[in-house]
Amino acid sequence: MKRRFYAVLGVIWLLTGGFYLLTRLWHPAADWYIAQIFPHISGFWSRLTGLVPFSLGEWMILLGIALAVFGTIAFLLGMLFARKHRKQLASRVGAVCAGILTWVFVVVTMHFLVLYQGTGLRSQETGTFTNEEVLSVCALLVEGANAEATQVARDDNGHFVLQTELMPEAKRCMARLAETYPQFRGWYPDAKPIHHSYFFSQQNLLGVYYPHTLEVNYNPVVYPINLPVTVCHEYTHLKGNIFEDEAGFYAYLACMTSDSADFRYAAYISALEWMDPELGDDPAAQAEYEALLSQLTPDVWNDMYSYLPEDYWETHEQEQVIPSEVVSQTTDTVMDASLKVNGVSDGVRSYEGMTALLLHYYLDKAS
C-alpha cells in the first residue's frame, strides 16, 4: 500500500514537472494551457473558495505555519517518548508530509509557475518611441485625469470618496473588457478583504492572488482611489494573466470601460503613477513633460501616490510585530527574486512595463 501511494506521488511529480519543463522550452504549450485549461480550473476553485466569506488563502497560510511549528514539536515529542511506535509514527508523518508537499508542488506549478511561461504581451514591452509620441500620451492622461477629477465625490478634507459599488462594477468592467480580449470571459468571485491588513500594508501590497485557493484579495485600509484598479488587476490573474505590468494595463483598460467616473478616474491615477517616460537626454522634452505634470490639478496631485490614510501608521503602531522597513525590504527582495527565477529579467521593475503597453495602445489607436 505504501509503495503504491509513493508511486502515485512520484508519477504526479513527474507529470507536473515534465509539463512545466515543456512550457519553459516551448511557450505555445503554456499558451494552450492558459487559454483552454486554466480558466476551467480557476472557475471551479474560485466558486468553491468563494463559498467562504473570508480569505481562505490567508488563513490557510497561517494554519500551515502553525501546523508546521506545533506538528514538528509533537513529532519530536512522539519520537522521544513513544519508542515502541517510532517507526510507525515516522512512516505516517512522512506520508502526510509527502502528500502535502505534492499538493503544494502541483498547485504552485499549475496555478503560478506555468502561467509565467505564456507569451502574453511580451512583444509589446519593447519598442522605440519618439519624445513627441511619449509626450502626446502623457498629455492625454493629464487631460483625462483633470477632467474626471471634477466628476468624483470628496470628503470635507478633499479626499476621494468611492461612491460606486466596488464588486459589481469591477465585474462589469471585466465583462466589457472581455468583449475585446476574450481571455477574460467568464465568472468572477467577489474579491475578499484581507483580515491582517497591517502586515499587508507593511509589505506595500494593495492586493494579492492566492494560487492555492484561486482567490482575489485586497487590502481594505488603503486609500479608496486604489481599489477599482486593484480588484480588476487581481481579477486578470484568475484568467491566467500572471505578469504584473500586463495586469496593470488590462486593469486600466477595464476601468476605462466603466460608466462610473470613480473607476475611470482611478484608471487615470494608476496610469500616471506608473508612467515612467524615457525621454533621453533631450532637455526640451523633459521640460515639456514637467510642464504637463504642472497642469495636473491639486485634487489629482492629492490622489496620486496616496496609499494609506495620512495617520495610518501612527494610529496602528501597536499592531507592529516586525519593523515595517524589514518587512518591506524582505518582500521586495523575495518578489524580485521570484520574478527573475520565473523569467522576468527586470524583477520588480517589470511593473514599469505598463508604460510601454500604454504607449503602444494609444499610439496604435491613433494611427
N, C-alpha and C positions, 0 to 999 in steps of 0.2 A: 504493500500500500504506500509506504513512504517513497519507495523508488519511483512508483508511478506518479506520485504527487510532484516530486522534484523533476521528473522527466517532463511533465506537463509545463512546469515553470520554465524549464530550460528551453522548450520549444517556443514558449511565449517570448522569452528574451531574444531568441534567435530571429524569430519573425519580425518582432518590433525593431530590433537593432538593424536587421537586414533592410527593412523598408526605409528606415531613417538614412542608412548609408546610400541606398538607391536615390533618395531625394537629394542628397548632397552632391551626388555625381551626375544626376540627370534631373534638372529642375522641373521639366514637364510632368514628372511623376507627382511632385508636390503640388503643382497647379491643378492637376486632375483631382487629387485628394481634397484640396481646399474647395474646389468647385462642386464636386459630386458627393463626397463622403462626409466631410467635417460638418456642413450645415445640418445634416440629419442627426449626427451625434450631439451637436450643440443644442439643437432644438429639443431633443429628448431630455438631456440632462438639465437644461435650463428650466423646462417645465417641471421637472421633478424637484429640483432645488428651490424653484420658485414657490412651491407649496409652503415653504418655511418663511415666515415674515422677517426674520433677521438674517444677517450674513452668516450663512453656514460655513463658508470658507474660512472666515476669520476665526470662528470658534473651533473649527477642525484643526487649525494650526496650533491654537493654544492647547487644545486637548492632546494633540500629538506630542507637544513639548512636555506636558505634564505626564503623559503615559511613558515617554522615554525616560524621564527622570525617576519617577516612582517605580516604573517597571524594572529598571536596572537595579534599583535598591532592593526590590522584592526578589529579584532573581538571585542577586548575590547572597541575600539572607537565606534563601532557599538552598542554594548550593552549599552554604556554610552549615546549616543545621539539619537539612534533610539528606543526610549522607546516603541512605539506602536508595533514595529515589533520584540521585543526581543525574544519572544517565537519561532517565525518562523525562525529567524536568528540562534538561538541556535539549533533548530531542524535540519536545513540544514547543519550547520557546524558539528554537531555531526554525521550526516550520512556520510559526506565526510570523516571525521576522522576515523570513524568505517570501511569504505571501504578501506582506505589506510592502516590502521593497519592490516586488514585481509589479504590484498595483501602481506604486508611485512612478516606477520607470515607464510603464505603458502610458499613464496619464500625462506625465510631463513630456514624453516624446511625441505622442499623437495629438495632444492639445496645445503644444507650445513649440517644441523644437522643430518639428516637421514644417510648421507654418512659416518659420524663418527661411525655408528653402524655396518658397514661392517667389515668382518673379515680380508680381505686383507692378508698381510704377517705377521700378528701379531705373529704367532707361530715361525717365524724365527728371531725375535728380541732378543731372549734369546738363550743361549747355552754356553757351556764351550769350550773354545779353548785353546790349548796349546800355550806356548810362541813361540815355533817353527812354528806353523801354522800361528800365527799372523804375525810374522816376515817375513815369506815367502810371504805373500800377500803384506806386506809393501814393500818388495824388488821388487816385480813385478810392483807396482805402481811407485816406484822411477825409475826403469829402463825404463818403458814406458814413463814417463814424460820427462826424459832426451832425449830419442830418438825422440819424437815428437817435442820437443823444437827446434830441429835443422831443422825442416821442415816448420816452420811458418815464416811469414814476420815480420819485426820490423822497427820502425821508427829510425830517427837519434839518438834518446835518448835511444834506446834499448827497447822501449815499444812494446808490442804485437800489431799487426795490423790485424784486421779481414778482410780477403780478400774474403771469401766465402759469397754469398748472404744469409743472415740470415734466412728469412722466408721460401724460397723454400727448403733449405737444412734441416731446422728443421722439416718441414712437411714430407720430405722423410725419415728422421730418425724415425719419429713416425710410418710411414708406414712399415719400416723394423722391428721396434720393435714389431709391431702387428703380424708379422709372428710367433713370439714366444709367445707373450702374446696377445691373440685375443681381450681382452677388449679394446685395443687401436685402433681397426679398426675404419674406418670412416673418415669423413670430418673434417678438421681443419680450422678455420678462421685465418686471419693474426693477429698476436699479435700487439697491438697498444701501441705506446709510451705515457707515462703519460705527460700531459702538465705541471702540478705543480710539477716538478721534484725536486725542492729544499726541499719542505716539505716531499716528498717521501724519499729523501736522509737523511733527519734528522731522519727518522724512521729506517734507515739502511735497507731499503727494495729494493730488486732487481726486484721483480715482484709481481703481485697480481692477484688473481682470484676473479672477482666480481660475487657473486651468483645471484644478482638481474638482471644482464644483461647477465651473462654467457659469459663474455669476458675475454681474456687474455691480460694483460697489463704488460709493462716492463719499467724500469727506463732507459731512453735513455742516461743519462750522465755518467753512470758507466763505469769503465774500460772494454773494449770490451771482455776481456777473460771470463767475467761472462755471456755474452749474450746467447751463444748457450745452455748452461745447464739451464739457467733461463727460456728461452722460452719453452724448452721441459718439464721442471718441471711444468710450469703452464698449458701446454697442457694436462698433465696427469690428472689434476683436472677436465678438461672438460669431461673426461670419467669416473668420479666418484671416482677417487683415491684421497682422501682428506688428507691422512696422509702425513706430510711433509717429514719424513725420507724416506718413500716409494717413494714419488715423486722425491726426490733427487736421489734415487737409480735407478729408471726407467729412469730418465733423463740421468744419467751416461751411462746406457746401450744403450739408444737411440743414444747418441752422439758417442758412440764407434762403432756403425754400419756404421758410415759415411766414405765416400771416401775422405773427407776433413781432412787434418791434423789439421786445425783450430779447428774443432769440437772434434776430438779425444784428442787433447792437452787440450782443455777446460775441457773435462771429467776427465782427469787425475788430473788437477789442483783442480777441485772440490772435487775429492775423497781424495786427500792429505790434503786439508783444513779441511775436516770433519773427517778424520781418527783420532780416539782417542783410541789407543790400550791400553787395560788393561793388563799390564804385571806383576801385582802383586808386590811383594817386591823383585823380583829377580834382583839384581844389574847388573848381567851379561847380562840379556835380555834387560834391559834399556840401557845399554852401547851399545849393538848391534843396538838397534833402533836409538840411537843418531848417531851412525856411518853410518847407512843407510841414514839418513837425510843429513849428511855431504856430501854424494855423489851427492846430487842434484846440478845441475849446477847453476851458478849465474843467468842465464836467467830465470830458473824455480823459484828461490827464488824471483826474481824481479817481477814475475807474481803472486805468491801466496799471498793471503790476500790483493790483490790490489783491492780496492773497487771503489774509486773515483780518478780522476786526482789529482796530488800532490797539486796543488794550488787552488783546487775547493772551499774550504771554504773561503779562503781569497778573491777570485775574485767574490764570490756570497754573501758576507756578508750582502749586502744591502737588500737581499731578506728575511732576518731573521725577523720573527714577534714574534715567541716564541722561547726561548733559546733551542738550539739543545739538551742539556742534559735533559731538561724537556720533550721534545717530545720523545726522545729515551727511557727514563725510563718509561714514560706513555705507550708507545707502547708495550714495553716488558712486563709490568705488565698486560695490557689488554689481550695480546696474551697468556700469561702464564695462566691467569685465564680462558680464553675461551677454551683452550686446556684441562685443567683439568676438567672443567664442562662437556666437551664432552667425558670424559672417558679416556683421555690421561694423565695418572697419572704423567708422567715426565714433563709435560708442555713444555716449550720452549726447555728443554734439550732433548726432543724426537727427535730433528733434528739429534742428535748424534747417533740415532739408525741406521743410514746409515752404520756405521762401521760394525755392526753385519751382516747386509744384504750383504755387500760386502764380508765379510769373508765367509759367507755361500755360496755365489755364486761361488767364486773362489775355495774354498776347495771342494765343491761338483763337480765342473767341473774337478778338478784334480784327483778325486777319481775314 
